[in-house]
């Protein structure tokens, strides 16, 4: 198995693991971002939209509600995530949304198949973002739109830094945070320029909520990407890690709590 395949397998397994809890209230920034993406897209009801790295279908289903005469196709590597998305589509009675297990590196769609392509908190996970964005652009028609979302560099601070420092104290290697690759307006615009797209509007969305209890942070950790790091620890280490880290977070929060910053950037680009 190649290094690229190893990375994809790790991502797939990581998201399969957290699929059941990915719609937890602690991760409210996902549906809130989806709503704001829809606002910035200004959709027509008959358009065709491809949602890449769709996860549990948060963006895809938000779009499907608006595209009453159109259709949404969501793709992802994680079967666990797709099962959640399909279940939600069924509950919401959204028959204009389909979900497929597909590798972004091998999009099985003809050129110009979609009016819009979206990828919410997904592009930065790809090893070669330029290749991925080129693939996405290929299946969007001329004059169509591509929208992505990402966290800013300050998102999750200082909780995330404290988590990684605690993780390192257990003798583990701290990885770079993937969203940092697209954490500024300039980085996003430069990435689109790499694929020949220069008409890009980047919207800053100052999301967040008051965090008053360490369990609220642990819910974020346990139900999102940080979980894959915890899975590298032994069972006993996980118990010790949680005890140590929760104590640190409680000290940070004090009696009044602190603002939990989950601000995002939403880019809407137009293909020539």
N, C-alpha and C positions, 0 to 999 in steps of 0.2 A: 504494500500500500504506500502511495506517495505521501510526501509531507502535506500537500494540499488536501488529499483525501483524509489524512489523519485529522487535520484541523476541522474539516467538514463533519467528520464522524463525532468529534468532541463537541462541536456546536449542536449537532443533532441530538446527541445523548443528553447534553445539558438542558436543552429545551424540552425534551421528552420528560425529564425529571420534574421540571417546574410547571408543566402544562396544567395540572389540576388546580394550582393556586395562582395562576397568572392573572386571573380576573379578581384577585383579592382587593378589598377596598383600599389597602395601603398603597396600591399601585394605580390610584385614581388618575394619575397624570397620563396614563395611556388613553383612556376614553376621552379625557378632556382635550388632549392633543388631537385626537381624531376629529372631534367636533370643530376645532379651530382650523384643521386642515380643510375640512369641507367648506367652511366659511371662506377661506382664501381661494379655493378652487372655483367657486361660483359655477357649479355644475349645471348642465342642461339635462333634462330628465331622460333623454334617449341615448346618452353616451355610453361607451364601453370602457370599463376601467380594469386595469390589471393591478392587483396589490401584491407586491413582491415581499417576501419574508413576512407573510401575513399573520403568523402566530395564531392567536385564538380568534382572528378575524375582526379585531376591534375597528380598524379603518375600513375594511371591506364591507362590514355590516352597516357602518355609518353611511357609507356611500350607497349601498343597496337600498337603504330607506329612501334616498333621494332620487336614485336612478330608476324610477318606477316603470319607464319604458325602455330602459337600457339593461345592462348586465354587468356584473362584477365577477372577476375571476381572481381568486386568491391562491397563491402558491407558497409552499414552504417545504423545507427539508424534514421537519419534525412531524411525524405521524401523530404523536400525542397532541401537539398543538392543533393540527388539522381536525382531529376528532372533536376537540372542544369547539372549534369554529363551526363545524357542520351541525353540532348539537344546538348551538345558539341560533343558527340560521333556521333550523327546524322549529324551535320554540317561538321565534319571532315571525314565523311564517313568511320568510323571505325566499321565494322561489327563484329570484333573479340573481342569486349568489351561488357560485360553485367553487369548490376547494380541491386543489390537486397537489399531490406530492411531486415536486419538480425542483431540479437543481437550476439555480439562476445562471450557471455557466452554460447550460444547455436548454435554453428556452424553446419549447416546442410550439412556437407560434410563427406565423408568416410575418414578413415585414409590414409595418404599418397597420397591425391588427387592432390597435387600441387608440382611443382618443386621449386617454390619460393613463399614466402609470404612477403608482405611489409606493413608497417604502418608508414605513414609520419605524425609526430606531432599528434599522436593519442593515443599511449599506455599510456602516462602519465595521460590521463583523466580517466582511469579506476581505480576504487577503489582498486581492487586486481590485480595488474599488473602481479604477478606470475601466478595466475589462467588464466588470459588472454593470457599470453605468452605460457603457457602450451597448451591451446586450439589451438593457432596458430601453435605451433610445431607439434601437433598431425596430422594436415592435410597436413603437408609438408613431402615429402618422405625422406628416409634416404639418406644423402649426399646432400640434398637440402639446400637452403639458406633462411635465414630470415633477412630482412633489416628493420631498423627503423631509423627515424630521430627525433631530438629534438633540442631545443635551448640550448645554453650555459647559464651559470648563469649570464653572463654579458649582454646578449641580451636585447635590448630595454632600457638600462640604458642611462641617468638617467630619461628619459621620463616616464617610467613605475612607478618608485618610486614616481615621482611627481604626477602622476595620482592617485596613491593609497593614498598618503598623502592628496590630495585634497578631495578624496572620503571620507576619514575618518573624515575630517573637517565638513562634512555634517551629522555627527552622524551615519555613516554606518560602519559596521564591515568589516574589510579588510580581504579577504580570502588569503590563501597561494597560490602562483603561481604554478600551477600544473606541469609546465615543470621543476621546480627546483628539482623534484624527479628523473630526469634523466639528469641532466645538466652537468655531468662530465663523462669522459671516465671510471673512476672507478665505478661510480654508474651504468652505462650501463653494464659493464662487470659483476658486482655483480648480476644484475638482470637476465642476461642470465645464470649465474652459478646456480641461484635458480632453473632453469628448466633443469639443467644438460648439458648446452651448454657452452663449454670452448673455442672453436675456434672462436674468435670474433676480427674483425679488426674495429677500430673506426677512422674515417676520420674527421679532422677538416676543415670546410669550412668557411673562413672569409668573409661572405657576409655583405652587407650594402650599403648605399648610402648617399649622402650629403643631409641633410634636411635643407632647406632654408626658409621654411614657416610653420607656426603653423598648417595650414590646412592640410598639408601633414601628420602630426601626428594625427590630428583628423580623417582623412580618415582611418588610421590604427585602431584607437579606434572604430570608428563607424562600420567598416566592419569586425571586428574580435571578439575575445572572450571578450574584455573589454565591448562590447555592453551589454552583459547580466548583468553586474554590473550597467550600466546606467539605465537599465530597472527597477531596484529596487528603483530608485528615482521617485518622482512625476514629472509631466510635468514641473511645475515651477522650481523645484530643478534642473532639467536637463538643463534648460535655464541658471540658475545662475551658475551651475557647469561649463558649457561650457565657459561662459564669464570669470570666474575666472581662469580656467585651461589654456585657450588659452593665457591669459595675462601672465601667468607664463612661458609658453613655448616660447612665443615671446621674453621675457626677456632673456631666456636661449639661444635662437638662435642668437640674436643680428643682425648685418647687414650681416655677412658672413655665418651664419648657423653653424651647427655642424654635425659631422659624425653620422649617425643613424646606430647603430650596430645591425645587425640581424644574427650574426654568428650562425652556426649550427654544430651539430655533426651527422654524418651518420655512423651507425654501420651495418656491414655485417657479419652475423654469419653463420656458417655451422653446420647443424644437423648431428649427428653421424649416 
